Every structure is written in structure tokens, then in C-alpha cells.
Amino acid sequence: MHIRKLAALAAGTVVIAAACSSSAATIAPTQAPASVAPASVAPASVAPASQAPASEAPASAAPSAIACTYAKPVRVQLQWVPQAQFAGYYAAQKNGYWTDEGLQVEIVPGSPDIVPQQVGSAPDGPEFTTSWLPKVLEAREKGGSDLVNIAQLYQRSGTLSVSWKDSNITSPADFKGKKIGVWDFGNEFEVTAAAKKAGLEQGTDYEKVIQPFDMSLLLNKQIDAAEAMTYNEYAQVLEATNPATGALYQPGDLNVIDYNAVGTAMLQDGVFARAGWLAADPCNVEAAVKFLKGTFKGWAFCRDNPGECVDDVLAAGTALGKGHQTWQMNEVNPLIWPSPGGIGVMDASLYDQTVAVATGGGVITAPPPADAIRTDLAQRALLELGPDFDAKGTSFQKGTVTVTAGGE
């Protein structure tokens, strides 16, 4: 896919004195937003991998901001319940990174009944939404969403398929004749695209089983393979007791398919905002930049202080124990770090792969239009954070965590 170079941010922008209030309306999860027609061009705002990230530019290159006052809180809709998957947001709130920017931010947890890209697409929905890129691209193409990716936090996919060793399922080609568990609501795209890449069709070559958001079907051997995230459900298996031994299950008891290695990995947790909201008021754009600055600082804090971030998540009311959240924090960080172009900056090649897998797997019928993504806000946030902010985390190394029974 052809990627056009991101236009350079203009320096020396005139400061406009304006007092603006960001909106904070009731979330309407079932409201259908306006249709967005697909196009065959790649987003013009995606910077090529060779382009120097904003974090390397001198701080003086950052454009001047419009002066805005935010009298009402903005909201960020999470994809799921409080857990270390979202630790950077809780760190930004606790450490005052958003308030330092003049923003009040309300973190809105998800639930099994909330589809974040639907909630975030509603005209009176939250100002910011976390979701997976292919889910949003699908919502846009179907009509009813003008969500725009304004920051891509996860640089790698956390999706796995997990099976027992004796199942001999070591690749998607081995799904043939098996019961393959996946989650619904767009969480299954990497798995089904991998099966299709292997020449298998669901319902004909294998049975697709919609699994609950746990590993009960696999543990009870009701399915042959289950979808899992590195930071969550995979650990749930290892935290369970093997009835044959009386000890916890071990990695050697399992086969694991990593969709990064298979080649059907798609970009997951990103930050989205409605194009209509961004265009409605210049102060909304300023709020977005400020929100990203605080968010990036929150995730950098969790990279460097994972234990404190686990405690923050536990204080937020997570349903899973400290052992599980410690595992999760240790697995989430390497999905973000290192960020070669700077945290939040979309990698053009990963974007292209996501679009290619999404179209090849039937998630969308055509590449999305150019306005599905804009990278200028993340680039500007990094410019304003300045050269002393470690935006890449080049020296990051994953830690080691001991599995605890039941995740306690």
C-alpha cells in the first residue's frame, strides 16, 4: 500500500486566546454514527518507518497551542474492566499527568456488555476510546463510525491460540477437523484470518466455537484450542491446578500459536477520537494532545515502575488478584516497549499488515480511507514532552514473574 509522507507540522503558530470547554455528555452505546465510505488509499498521515520520530526533534519545533480552559471532564472508554492492560491510564490519573495539562479525565471501565467502538462512535459518547484497530475499521466500513486512530500504543499483538500438548495443534493448518475457540465482537479476526490463510474455512474445515471470556472450555477439554491473550487468559491456564499432578499447569503442557509469528497479527490497543468531535472546536484538538501527553507519561511510568502500577490497578477495583495483575503488567509492557518511532506513533508497515490481513480475512472489503488515522496529534504530543522524555524505551527488557495459584 502506498504511504504518503506526513506533512511537516508548522512551527511558530500564532497563539489564539480562546476559552473553550470540552464536552462531557452521556454515553449512548447503541447510537449509530454516520457512514464512512471506504477508499483504496492509505492514510496520508502515517509516517514512513524511516521518518525521524517527533521525539527526536528539538522542543522549540513544537507549534504554539491555542489557550483553552477545560471546565468539564473528558472521558476515556476502556475496552474491559480495570486491569493492567490499562495501567498507563490509571498511572496518568494517580500521578496527576492529566491535571498537569489542565485536563480532568474520567476513566470509564468496560464490561462484557460494552462494545467500545460502538460507545465511542456515539455523537454524545466519550471523547476518547480504546479499541483494536481492525474492530474500528470494520465499524467505519459498515457505516456508523467516524472514529479516528490518534495514537497507536500497542506495537505488537497479544493474541494466542492455546491447546493441550497432545492435541498436536501447532499451527493454524492443524485446526482442520477441530473445535477452535474464539471470542466474539471482533476479537477473533487474527485467528480466523490465520485459518483462512492456511486454506481452512470455518464451518467447513473446522468448527468455530464462541468461548466465554475465560479458559473454562479449554480446561474442561470441551474445545481443542482456545483464544487467549499473553497477558490474561494464557496466565489463567498456568494459574490452574493440573488434576493429574496436583501442581499448577506448566508451559510444557501446552502448545501456543503466536499470531505475530504466523503473520496475521493486527494492531490492538490504540486511542481513538471522533472526527466530528475533533473538528467541532480547536480546543478539542488541544484537549486530545494534552490527553495523549498525560497518557504517554503514564505508560512510561508503568514501564519503569511496574509494581506501583499493579497497585494502582488493584486500587481501581480489578476482579483478579495481585499475582495475575503482576503477570499482566509484565506482559503488557513488551507489547508497547520498545516503540521504535516513539510511543503512540503508528508504524506504517504494521498498519499496512493490519489492513492487508483485515481485507484478506474478510474483516473489511477494501482498504480504509486516508482519514481513518492521523498521526499529527501523537507527534505533537511527543514534541511538547521534549527530548528528556524517553519516548522509545529502547533499553526496555521484560522482567520475570512467578505464576501464583489462582492469580492471587
ROZASE-645791 format. One record per residue: residue in three letters; x negated, y negated, z negated of N, C-alpha, C in turn. Coordinates in steps of 0.1 Angstrom, whole numbers, plus 5000, padded with zeros to 4 digits. Layout:
ALA|X|Y|Z|X|Y|Z|X|Y|Z
...
END
This chain:
MET|4992|5012|5000|5000|5000|5000|4991|4988|5000
HIS|4995|4978|5008|4987|4966|5009|4989|4957|4997
ILE|4979|4953|4990|4980|4944|4978|4974|4930|4982
ARG|4982|4920|4981|4976|4907|4984|4971|4900|4971
LYS|4961|4892|4972|4954|4887|4961|4962|4877|4953
LEU|4961|4878|4940|4968|4869|4931|4963|4855|4933
ALA|4973|4846|4935|4969|4832|4937|4962|4826|4925
ALA|4952|4818|4927|4945|4813|4916|4954|4804|4907
LEU|4952|4805|4894|4960|4796|4885|4954|4782|4886
ALA|4963|4772|4888|4958|4758|4889|4954|4753|4876
ALA|4942|4747|4876|4937|4741|4863|4941|4726|4863
GLY|4941|4721|4851|4944|4706|4849|4958|4703|4852
THR|4967|4712|4848|4982|4709|4850|4986|4698|4841
VAL|4994|4688|4846|4998|4677|4838|5007|4682|4826
VAL|5005|4677|4814|5013|4681|4803|5026|4673|4803
ILE|5037|4681|4803|5050|4675|4803|5056|4676|4789
ALA|5060|4666|4783|5066|4666|4770|5081|4670|4771
ALA|5084|4681|4765|5098|4686|4766|5100|4694|4754
ALA|5112|4693|4748|5116|4701|4736|5126|4711|4741
CYS|5123|4724|4740|5131|4734|4746|5134|4744|4735
SER|5146|4750|4735|5149|4761|4726|5151|4773|4734
SER|5145|4784|4730|5147|4797|4737|5160|4803|4733
SER|5167|4810|4742|5180|4816|4739|5179|4828|4730
ALA|5189|4831|4722|5190|4843|4714|5204|4847|4714
ALA|5209|4855|4723|5223|4859|4724|5224|4874|4720
THR|5237|4878|4719|5240|4892|4715|5236|4902|4726
ILE|5230|4913|4723|5226|4923|4732|5238|4930|4737
ALA|5239|4931|4751|5250|4939|4757|5245|4950|4765
PRO|5244|4962|4759|5237|4973|4766|5243|4978|4779
THR|5256|4976|4780|5263|4982|4792|5266|4972|4803
GLN|5261|4959|4801|5263|4949|4811|5255|4952|4824
ALA|5262|4952|4836|5254|4954|4848|5249|4942|4854
PRO|5235|4940|4855|5229|4929|4861|5230|4929|4876
ALA|5226|4918|4883|5227|4916|4897|5218|4925|4905
SER|5222|4928|4917|5214|4938|4925|5201|4931|4930
VAL|5191|4940|4931|5178|4936|4937|5175|4945|4949
ALA|5174|4939|4960|5172|4948|4972|5157|4952|4973
PRO|5155|4965|4977|5142|4970|4978|5135|4964|4991
ALA|5122|4964|4990|5114|4959|5002|5102|4968|5004
SER|5095|4966|5014|5084|4976|5017|5070|4969|5015
VAL|5070|4958|5007|5057|4952|5005|5053|4953|4990
ALA|5040|4953|4988|5035|4954|4974|5036|4941|4968
PRO|5037|4940|4954|5038|4927|4948|5026|4918|4950
ALA|5028|4906|4954|5017|4897|4957|5009|4894|4945
SER|5015|4895|4933|5008|4890|4921|4999|4901|4915
VAL|4999|4913|4920|4990|4923|4915|4976|4921|4919
ALA|4967|4919|4910|4953|4915|4913|4945|4928|4917
PRO|4937|4928|4927|4929|4939|4931|4920|4943|4919
ALA|4916|4956|4919|4907|4960|4908|4894|4953|4908
SER|4890|4948|4919|4877|4941|4920|4877|4927|4915
GLN|4889|4922|4913|4891|4908|4909|4887|4906|4894
ALA|4879|4896|4891|4875|4894|4877|4887|4891|4869
PRO|4888|4898|4857|4900|4896|4849|4899|4882|4842
ALA|4911|4877|4838|4912|4864|4833|4903|4862|4821
SER|4901|4873|4813|4894|4871|4800|4880|4867|4802
GLU|4874|4869|4815|4861|4865|4817|4859|4851|4822
ALA|4870|4844|4825|4870|4830|4829|4868|4821|4817
PRO|4862|4810|4818|4860|4801|4807|4873|4796|4802
ALA|4874|4794|4789|4887|4790|4783|4892|4777|4789
SER|4883|4768|4793|4887|4755|4799|4895|4756|4812
ALA|4894|4768|4818|4902|4770|4830|4916|4772|4828
ALA|4921|4774|4816|4935|4777|4813|4943|4764|4816
PRO|4954|4765|4823|4963|4754|4826|4969|4749|4813
SER|4971|4736|4812|4978|4730|4800|4992|4735|4799
ALA|4997|4737|4787|5010|4742|4785|5020|4731|4784
ILE|5033|4733|4788|5044|4724|4785|5046|4724|4770
ALA|5049|4713|4764|5052|4712|4750|5066|4716|4747
CYS|5068|4728|4740|5081|4733|4738|5083|4736|4723
THR|5095|4734|4718|5098|4738|4704|5109|4749|4705
TYR|5106|4760|4698|5115|4772|4699|5123|4773|4686
ALA|5135|4768|4686|5143|4767|4674|5149|4781|4671
LYS|5151|4789|4680|5157|4802|4678|5147|4814|4681
PRO|5149|4825|4674|5140|4836|4677|5142|4842|4691
VAL|5131|4847|4696|5132|4856|4708|5132|4870|4703
ARG|5137|4879|4711|5138|4893|4707|5130|4902|4716
VAL|5124|4913|4711|5118|4923|4719|5125|4936|4716
GLN|5130|4943|4726|5137|4955|4725|5127|4967|4727
LEU|5126|4975|4717|5117|4986|4717|5124|4998|4724
GLN|5116|5007|4729|5122|5019|4736|5128|5029|4726
TRP|5123|5029|4714|5126|5040|4705|5125|5035|4691
VAL|5128|5043|4681|5128|5040|4667|5114|5035|4662
PRO|5112|5029|4651|5099|5024|4647|5089|5036|4646
GLN|5078|5035|4652|5067|5045|4652|5055|5038|4657
ALA|5043|5045|4656|5031|5039|4660|5030|5036|4675
GLN|5039|5042|4683|5039|5038|4697|5041|5023|4699
PHE|5047|5016|4689|5049|5002|4689|5042|4994|4679
ALA|5031|5000|4674|5024|4994|4662|5019|4980|4665
GLY|5015|4978|4677|5010|4964|4680|5020|4953|4678
TYR|5032|4956|4680|5043|4946|4678|5045|4943|4663
TYR|5045|4954|4655|5046|4952|4641|5034|4945|4635
ALA|5022|4948|4641|5010|4941|4636|5010|4926|4640
ALA|5016|4923|4652|5017|4909|4656|5026|4901|4646
GLN|5037|4908|4642|5046|4902|4633|5041|4900|4619
LYS|5035|4911|4614|5030|4910|4600|5018|4900|4599
ASN|5009|4900|4609|4997|4892|4608|5000|4877|4612
GLY|5012|4874|4616|5016|4860|4620|5011|4856|4633
TYR|5007|4865|4642|5002|4861|4655|5012|4854|4664
TRP|5025|4858|4663|5035|4851|4670|5039|4837|4664
THR|5039|4837|4650|5042|4824|4644|5031|4814|4646
ASP|5019|4819|4647|5008|4810|4651|5010|4804|4664
GLU|5018|4810|4673|5021|4805|4686|5034|4796|4686
GLY|5040|4795|4674|5052|4787|4673|5065|4795|4677
LEU|5064|4809|4677|5075|4817|4680|5080|4825|4668
GLN|5093|4826|4667|5099|4836|4658|5104|4847|4667
VAL|5099|4859|4663|5102|4871|4671|5110|4881|4663
GLU|5121|4886|4668|5128|4897|4662|5125|4910|4669
ILE|5120|4920|4662|5118|4933|4668|5131|4941|4667
VAL|5136|4946|4678|5148|4953|4679|5145|4968|4681
PRO|5146|4977|4672|5143|4991|4674|5153|4997|4684
GLY|5148|5008|4690|5156|5016|4699|5163|5027|4692
SER|5170|5035|4699|5177|5047|4693|5180|5056|4705
PRO|5185|5069|4702|5189|5078|4713|5200|5072|4721
ASP|5208|5062|4716|5219|5057|4723|5216|5044|4731
ILE|5203|5040|4731|5199|5028|4737|5190|5031|4749
VAL|5194|5026|4761|5186|5027|4773|5179|5013|4775
PRO|5167|5011|4771|5161|4998|4770|5162|4990|4783
GLN|5160|4996|4795|5161|4988|4807|5175|4984|4810
GLN|5185|4990|4805|5199|4985|4806|5201|4974|4797
VAL|5197|4975|4784|5199|4965|4774|5191|4952|4779
GLY|5179|4954|4783|5171|4943|4787|5176|4936|4800
SER|5183|4943|4808|5188|4937|4820|5201|4928|4818
ALA|5208|4930|4807|5220|4922|4805|5217|4907|4804
PRO|5225|4899|4810|5222|4884|4810|5221|4878|4797
ASP|5227|4884|4786|5226|4879|4773|5217|4889|4764
GLY|5209|4897|4771|5201|4907|4764|5189|4901|4758
PRO|5180|4909|4752|5168|4904|4746|5158|4898|4757
GLU|5151|4888|4752|5142|4881|4761|5131|4890|4766
PHE|5126|4900|4758|5116|4909|4762|5120|4924|4760
THR|5115|4932|4768|5119|4946|4768|5107|4955|4770
THR|5106|4966|4762|5095|4976|4765|5102|4988|4772
SER|5095|4992|4783|5101|5003|4790|5090|5009|4799
TRP|5093|5020|4806|5084|5026|4815|5086|5020|4829
LEU|5076|5017|4837|5077|5011|4850|5086|5018|4859
PRO|5085|5031|4861|5094|5038|4871|5109|5037|4867
LYS|5112|5037|4854|5126|5035|4850|5131|5022|4854
VAL|5123|5011|4853|5128|4998|4856|5129|4997|4872
LEU|5119|5003|4879|5120|5002|4893|5133|5009|4898
GLU|5136|5020|4892|5149|5027|4896|5161|5018|4893
ALA|5161|5012|4881|5172|5003|4877|5174|4992|4887
ARG|5162|4986|4891|5163|4975|4901|5168|4979|4914
GLU|5164|4991|4919|5168|4995|4932|5183|4999|4932
LYS|5188|5005|4921|5202|5008|4921|5211|4996|4920
GLY|5205|4985|4916|5213|4973|4915|5217|4970|4901
GLY|5216|4958|4896|5220|4955|4883|5208|4952|4874
SER|5196|4950|4879|5185|4946|4870|5176|4937|4878
ASP|5172|4926|4871|5161|4917|4876|5149|4917|4867
LEU|5147|4928|4860|5136|4929|4851|5123|4928|4859
VAL|5113|4921|4853|5100|4919|4859|5090|4924|4849
ASN|5080|4932|4854|5069|4935|4846|5060|4923|4844
ILE|5058|4919|4831|5049|4907|4829|5037|4911|4822
ALA|5036|4924|4817|5023|4929|4811|5024|4944|4811
GLN|5013|4950|4816|5012|4965|4816|5003|4969|4805
LEU|5008|4973|4793|5000|4977|4782|4993|4990|4783
TYR|5001|5001|4786|4995|5014|4787|4989|5016|4801
GLN|4976|5019|4800|4968|5022|4813|4968|5036|4817
ARG|4973|5045|4808|4974|5059|4811|4987|5065|4807
SER|4991|5076|4812|5003|5083|4808|5001|5092|4796
GLY|5011|5093|4788|5010|5102|4776|5018|5114|4778
THR|5023|5117|4790|5033|5128|4793|5025|5141|4795
LEU|5030|5152|4788|5025|5165|4789|5037|5175|4792
SER|5034|5187|4797|5043|5198|4796|5035|5208|4787
VAL|5042|5213|4777|5036|5222|4767|5043|5236|4768
SER|5035|5247|4768|5041|5260|4768|5033|5269|4760
TRP|5038|5281|4757|5030|5291|4749|5020|5297|4758
LYS|5009|5302|4752|4998|5307|4760|5002|5319|4768
ASP|5011|5328|4763|5015|5340|4770|5024|5337|4782
SER|5029|5324|4783|5038|5321|4794|5030|5320|4807
ASN|5017|5317|4806|5008|5316|4818|5012|5304|4827
ILE|5018|5294|4821|5022|5282|4828|5010|5272|4827
THR|5002|5271|4836|4990|5262|4836|4990|5251|4846
SER|5000|5252|4855|5002|5241|4865|5016|5240|4869
PRO|5021|5229|4875|5035|5228|4879|5039|5239|4889
ALA|5030|5245|4896|5033|5256|4905|5038|5268|4898
ASP|5034|5269|4885|5039|5280|4877|5053|5279|4871
PHE|5059|5267|4874|5073|5265|4870|5083|5275|4877
LYS|5079|5281|4888|5087|5289|4896|5094|5300|4887
GLY|5107|5301|4887|5114|5311|4880|5115|5309|4865
LYS|5111|5297|4860|5111|5294|4846|5121|5284|4842
LYS|5124|5283|4829|5132|5272|4823|5123|5261|4818
ILE|5124|5250|4825|5115|5239|4822|5122|5227|4815
GLY|5118|5224|4803|5125|5214|4796|5120|5200|4799
VAL|5129|5191|4800|5125|5177|4802|5136|5168|4794
TRP|5132|5156|4792|5141|5146|4787|5149|5139|4798
ASP|5160|5134|4795|5169|5127|4805|5165|5112|4804
PHE|5173|5104|4811|5172|5090|4811|5159|5085|4818
GLY|5154|5092|4827|5142|5087|4835|5129|5091|4828
ASN|5130|5099|4817|5117|5103|4811|5111|5115|4818
GLU|5119|5121|4827|5115|5134|4834|5107|5132|4847
PHE|5106|5120|4852|5101|5117|4865|5088|5123|4868
GLU|5078|5122|4859|5065|5128|4862|5065|5143|4863
VAL|5074|5149|4855|5075|5164|4856|5081|5169|4869
THR|5092|5163|4872|5100|5167|4884|5092|5163|4897
ALA|5085|5152|4896|5077|5148|4908|5065|5158|4910
ALA|5060|5163|4899|5049|5173|4900|5054|5186|4905
ALA|5066|5190|4901|5071|5202|4906|5074|5201|4921
LYS|5079|5189|4925|5082|5187|4939|5069|5187|4947
LYS|5058|5181|4942|5045|5181|4948|5040|5195|4950
ALA|5044|5204|4941|5040|5218|4942|5049|5226|4951
GLY|5059|5220|4957|5068|5226|4966|5080|5233|4960
LEU|5083|5229|4947|5094|5235|4940|5105|5225|4938
GLU|5117|5230|4940|5129|5222|4938|5137|5227|4926
GLN|5141|5217|4918|5149|5221|4906|5162|5227|4910
GLY|5167|5236|4902|5179|5243|4905|5178|5254|4915
THR|5167|5254|4923|5165|5265|4933|5153|5273|4929
ASP|5142|5267|4926|5129|5274|4923|5127|5275|4908
TYR|5133|5266|4900|5132|5266|4886|5144|5259|4880
GLU|5147|5262|4867|5158|5257|4860|5154|5245|4852
LYS|5159|5233|4854|5156|5221|4846|5166|5221|4834
VAL|5160|5221|4822|5168|5221|4810|5166|5207|4803
ILE|5177|5200|4801|5176|5188|4793|5174|5191|4778
GLN|5163|5188|4773|5159|5191|4759|5162|5179|4750
PRO|5165|5182|4737|5166|5171|4728|5152|5165|4725
PHE|5153|5153|4718|5140|5146|4716|5132|5152|4704
ASP|5130|5165|4706|5121|5172|4696|5116|5185|4704
MET|5110|5194|4696|5104|5206|4703|5111|5218|4698
SER|5124|5217|4694|5131|5229|4689|5133|5240|4699
LEU|5136|5236|4711|5138|5246|4722|5126|5254|4725
LEU|5114|5248|4724|5102|5255|4727|5098|5263|4715
LEU|5100|5258|4703|5096|5265|4691|5105|5277|4689
ASN|5118|5276|4693|5127|5288|4693|5126|5297|4705
LYS|5117|5293|4714|5115|5301|4727|5127|5302|4735
GLN|5135|5291|4736|5147|5290|4744|5144|5285|4758
ILE|5132|5279|4759|5127|5274|4772|5113|5278|4773
ASP|5108|5278|4786|5094|5283|4788|5084|5272|4787
ALA|5088|5259|4789|5079|5248|4788|5087|5236|4784
ALA|5081|5227|4776|5088|5215|4771|5080|5203|4775
GLU|5087|5192|4777|5081|5179|4779|5077|5174|4766
ALA|5065|5168|4765|5060|5162|4752|5051|5150|4755
MET|5051|5141|4745|5041|5130|4746|5029|5134|4738
THR|5017|5130|4742|5005|5133|4735|5006|5128|4720
TYR|5013|5117|4718|5013|5110|4705|5025|5114|4697
ASN|5034|5123|4702|5046|5126|4694|5049|5141|4694
GLU|5056|5146|4704|5061|5160|4703|5050|5170|4704
TYR|5039|5168|4710|5028|5177|4710|5023|5179|4696
ALA|5022|5169|4688|5018|5170|4674|5029|5177|4666
GLN|5042|5176|4670|5052|5182|4662|5051|5198|4663
VAL|5046|5203|4674|5043|5217|4675|5032|5221|4666
LEU|5021|5213|4666|5009|5216|4658|5012|5215|4643
GLU|5022|5207|4640|5026|5205|4626|5035|5216|4621
ALA|5040|5225|4630|5049|5235|4626|5041|5248|4622
THR|5048|5256|4614|5041|5269|4610|5044|5280|4619
ASN|5034|5287|4623|5035|5299|4631|5039|5311|4622
PRO|5051|5316|4625|5057|5327|4616|5048|5339|4616
ALA|5041|5341|4627|5032|5353|4628|5020|5353|4619
THR|5015|5340|4616|5003|5339|4608|5005|5332|4595
GLY|5016|5325|4594|5019|5317|4582|5011|5304|4581
ALA|5002|5302|4591|4994|5290|4592|5000|5281|4603
LEU|4995|5268|4604|5000|5259|4615|4996|5264|4628
TYR|5004|5261|4638|5000|5264|4652|4987|5257|4655
GLN|4979|5263|4664|4967|5257|4669|4967|5253|4684
PRO|4959|5244|4688|4959|5241|4702|4957|5253|4711
GLY|4949|5263|4706|4947|5275|4714|4959|5284|4716
ASP|4970|5281|4709|4982|5289|4710|4990|5284|4722
LEU|4986|5272|4728|4994|5265|4738|4986|5263|4751
ASN|4994|5262|4762|4990|5257|4775|4995|5243|4776
VAL|4987|5234|4781|4991|5220|4782|4988|5215|4796
ILE|4998|5209|4802|4997|5203|4816|4996|5188|4813
ASP|4986|5181|4817|4984|5167|4816|4987|5160|4830
TYR|4997|5152|4831|5001|5146|4844|4991|5136|4849
ASN|4982|5131|4841|4971|5123|4846|4962|5131|4855
ALA|4960|5144|4851|4951|5153|4859|4959|5158|4871
VAL|4972|5160|4870|4980|5166|4881|4981|5155|4892
GLY|4981|5142|4888|4982|5132|4899|4996|5126|4900
THR|5005|5130|4891|5018|5124|4892|5021|5115|4880
ALA|5010|5111|4873|5012|5101|4861|5017|5088|4866
MET|5026|5082|4859|5032|5069|4862|5030|5060|4850
LEU|5029|5047|4853|5027|5037|4843|5039|5037|4833
GLN|5036|5037|4820|5046|5038|4810|5047|5024|4803
ASP|5045|5024|4790|5049|5012|4782|5044|4999|4787
GLY|5053|4991|4792|5050|4977|4797|5059|4967|4790
VAL|5057|4955|4793|5066|4944|4788|5073|4938|4800
PHE|5086|4937|4798|5094|4932|4809|5103|4920|4804
ALA|5106|4911|4813|5115|4900|4811|5124|4898|4823
ARG|5135|4892|4821|5144|4890|4833|5139|4878|4841
ALA|5139|4880|4854|5135|4869|4863|5144|4857|4861
GLY|5157|4859|4860|5166|4848|4858|5163|4840|4845
TRP|5159|4847|4834|5156|4840|4822|5143|4832|4824
LEU|5133|4838|4830|5121|4831|4832|5123|4818|4841
ALA|5132|4819|4851|5134|4808|4860|5143|4797|4854
ALA|5150|4801|4844|5161|4792|4839|5155|4779|4832
ASP|5143|4780|4826|5137|4769|4819|5122|4771|4818
PRO|5114|4760|4821|5100|4761|4820|5095|4766|4806
CYS|5103|4763|4796|5099|4767|4782|5100|4782|4780
ASN|5108|4788|4788|5109|4803|4788|5096|4809|4792
VAL|5090|4804|4802|5077|4808|4807|5067|4806|4796
GLU|5067|4795|4790|5058|4792|4779|5060|4802|4768
ALA|5072|4805|4765|5075|4815|4754|5069|4829|4758
ALA|5070|4832|4770|5065|4845|4775|5050|4846|4773
VAL|5043|4835|4777|5029|4835|4775|5025|4836|4760
LYS|5032|4829|4752|5030|4829|4737|5033|4843|4731
PHE|5043|4849|4736|5047|4862|4732|5036|4872|4735
LEU|5031|4871|4747|5020|4880|4752|5007|4878|4744
LYS|5004|4866|4741|4992|4863|4733|4993|4870|4720
GLY|5004|4868|4713|5005|4875|4700|5005|4890|4701
THR|5012|4895|4711|5013|4910|4713|4999|4915|4716
PHE|4991|4909|4725|4978|4914|4728|4969|4914|4715
LYS|4970|4904|4707|4962|4903|4694|4967|4914|4685
GLY|4980|4917|4685|4985|4928|4677|4979|4941|4681
TRP|4978|4944|4693|4973|4957|4698|4958|4958|4696
ALA|4951|4946|4697|4936|4946|4694|4934|4949|4680
PHE|4943|4944|4671|4942|4946|4657|4943|4961|4654
CYS|4953|4968|4661|4955|4982|4658|4944|4991|4664
ARG|4938|4986|4674|4926|4993|4679|4915|4993|4669
ASP|4913|4982|4662|4902|4980|4652|4906|4984|4638
ASN|4919|4985|4635|4924|4987|4622|4936|4997|4622
PRO|4934|5009|4627|4945|5018|4629|4952|5022|4616
GLY|4944|5023|4605|4950|5027|4592|4960|5017|4588
GLU|4957|5004|4589|4966|4993|4585|4979|4993|4593
CYS|4977|4996|4606|4989|4996|4615|4998|5008|4612
VAL|4992|5019|4608|5001|5031|4603|5009|5026|4592
ASP|5003|5019|4582|5010|5015|4570|5021|5005|4574
ASP|5019|4997|4584|5029|4987|4589|5041|4994|4595
VAL|5038|5005|4602|5049|5012|4609|5057|5020|4598
LEU|5050|5025|4588|5057|5032|4577|5066|5022|4570
ALA|5061|5010|4568|5069|4999|4561|5081|4995|4569
ALA|5080|4997|4582|5091|4993|4591|5103|5003|4591
GLY|5100|5015|4584|5111|5024|4583|5111|5036|4592
THR|5099|5040|4596|5098|5052|4606|5104|5064|4599
ALA|5109|5073|4607|5115|5085|4602|5105|5097|4600
LEU|5093|5095|4606|5083|5105|4605|5072|5101|4595
GLY|5065|5111|4590|5056|5109|4579|5043|5103|4582
LYS|5034|5100|4572|5022|5093|4574|5012|5101|4583
GLY|5012|5115|4580|5003|5123|4588|5006|5122|4603
HIS|5019|5122|4606|5023|5122|4620|5020|5108|4626
GLN|5023|5098|4619|5020|5084|4624|5005|5082|4626
THR|4997|5088|4617|4983|5087|4619|4978|5093|4632
TRP|4984|5105|4634|4981|5112|4647|4985|5103|4659
GLN|4997|5098|4657|5003|5090|4668|4995|5078|4671
MET|4990|5070|4661|4982|5059|4663|4969|5062|4670
ASN|4964|5074|4666|4951|5078|4672|4953|5082|4687
GLU|4965|5086|4691|4967|5090|4705|4972|5078|4713
VAL|4979|5069|4707|4984|5057|4714|4972|5048|4718
ASN|4963|5045|4709|4952|5036|4713|4945|5040|4726
PRO|4941|5053|4728|4934|5056|4741|4943|5055|4753
LEU|4956|5053|4752|4964|5050|4763|4963|5036|4768
ILE|4959|5027|4758|4957|5013|4761|4942|5010|4763
TRP|4934|5015|4755|4920|5011|4755|4911|5023|4760
PRO|4901|5020|4768|4897|5006|4773|4907|5001|4784
SER|4908|4988|4785|4916|4982|4795|4907|4975|4804
PRO|4903|4981|4815|4892|4976|4824|4894|4962|4829
GLY|4907|4958|4832|4909|4944|4837|4914|4935|4826
GLY|4914|4940|4813|4919|4931|4803|4933|4937|4799
ILE|4936|4937|4786|4949|4942|4781|4961|4935|4788
GLY|4970|4943|4793|4982|4937|4799|4981|4934|4814
VAL|4969|4935|4819|4967|4932|4833|4970|4945|4842
MET|4979|4944|4851|4982|4955|4860|4971|4959|4868
ASP|4968|4972|4868|4958|4978|4877|4964|4981|4890
ALA|4959|4975|4901|4966|4977|4914|4967|4992|4918
SER|4956|4999|4916|4956|5013|4920|4966|5022|4912
LEU|4967|5019|4899|4977|5026|4891|4991|5022|4895
TYR|4993|5009|4899|5006|5005|4903|5010|5012|4916
ASP|5000|5013|4926|5002|5020|4938|5006|5035|4936
GLN|4999|5041|4927|5001|5055|4924|5015|5057|4918
THR|5019|5048|4909|5033|5049|4903|5043|5048|4914
VAL|5042|5038|4923|5051|5036|4934|5051|5048|4943
ALA|5040|5053|4947|5039|5065|4956|5046|5077|4950
VAL|5043|5080|4937|5049|5091|4930|5064|5089|4929
ALA|5068|5077|4926|5082|5074|4924|5090|5076|4937
THR|5084|5071|4948|5091|5073|4961|5090|5088|4966
GLY|5079|5094|4964|5077|5108|4968|5086|5117|4960
GLY|5088|5114|4947|5096|5122|4939|5111|5119|4939
GLY|5115|5109|4947|5129|5106|4948|5134|5097|4937
VAL|5125|5091|4929|5130|5082|4919|5135|5069|4925
ILE|5128|5064|4935|5133|5053|4943|5131|5056|4958
THR|5138|5050|4966|5138|5053|4980|5128|5045|4989
ALA|5123|5034|4983|5114|5026|4990|5106|5018|4980
PRO|5094|5013|4984|5086|5005|4975|5093|4993|4971
PRO|5091|4988|4959|5099|4977|4953|5094|4964|4960
PRO|5102|4953|4958|5099|4940|4964|5087|4934|4956
ALA|5081|4924|4961|5070|4917|4955|5073|4912|4941
ASP|5085|4908|4939|5088|4901|4926|5092|4911|4915
ALA|5089|4924|4917|5091|4933|4906|5080|4932|4895
ILE|5069|4925|4899|5058|4924|4890|5052|4910|4891
ARG|5048|4904|4880|5040|4892|4881|5029|4893|4870
THR|5017|4890|4874|5005|4892|4865|5000|4878|4860
ASP|5006|4867|4865|5000|4854|4861|5002|4852|4846
LEU|5013|4857|4840|5015|4854|4826|5005|4861|4817
ALA|5002|4874|4820|4992|4881|4812|4978|4875|4815
GLN|4975|4871|4827|4963|4865|4830|4961|4852|4822
ARG|4972|4844|4822|4971|4831|4815|4970|4833|4800
ALA|4977|4843|4794|4976|4846|4780|4961|4850|4776
LEU|4955|4857|4785|4941|4861|4782|4932|4849|4783
LEU|4934|4840|4793|4927|4828|4794|4928|4819|4781
GLU|4940|4818|4776|4942|4810|4765|4936|4816|4752
LEU|4936|4830|4751|4930|4836|4740|4915|4834|4740
GLY|4909|4832|4751|4895|4828|4752|4885|4839|4752
PRO|4872|4836|4755|4862|4846|4757|4858|4854|4744
ASP|4862|4849|4732|4859|4856|4720|4868|4867|4717
PHE|4880|4868|4724|4889|4878|4722|4885|4890|4731
ASP|4884|4902|4724|4879|4914|4731|4891|4920|4739
ALA|4893|4916|4751|4905|4920|4759|4903|4933|4765
LYS|4891|4939|4766|4889|4951|4773|4887|4963|4764
GLY|4881|4961|4752|4879|4972|4743|4870|4983|4749
THR|4859|4978|4756|4850|4987|4763|4844|4997|4754
SER|4841|4993|4742|4834|5002|4733|4843|5011|4725
PHE|4856|5011|4728|4866|5019|4720|4863|5033|4722
GLN|4863|5041|4710|4862|5055|4710|4873|5061|4702
LYS|4880|5071|4707|4891|5078|4700|4886|5084|4687
GLY|4893|5083|4677|4890|5089|4664|4894|5104|4663
THR|4892|5110|4652|4896|5124|4649|4906|5124|4638
VAL|4917|5131|4639|4928|5132|4629|4931|5146|4626
THR|4933|5149|4613|4936|5162|4609|4951|5164|4609
VAL|4956|5174|4615|4970|5177|4615|4975|5181|4601
THR|4987|5176|4598|4993|5179|4585|5006|5186|4587
ALA|5009|5195|4578|5021|5203|4579|5033|5194|4578
GLY|5042|5195|4588|5054|5187|4589|5051|5172|4592
GLY|5039|5168|4594|5035|5155|4597|5035|5146|4584
GLU|5035|5152|4573|5036|5144|4560|5022|5139|4557
END
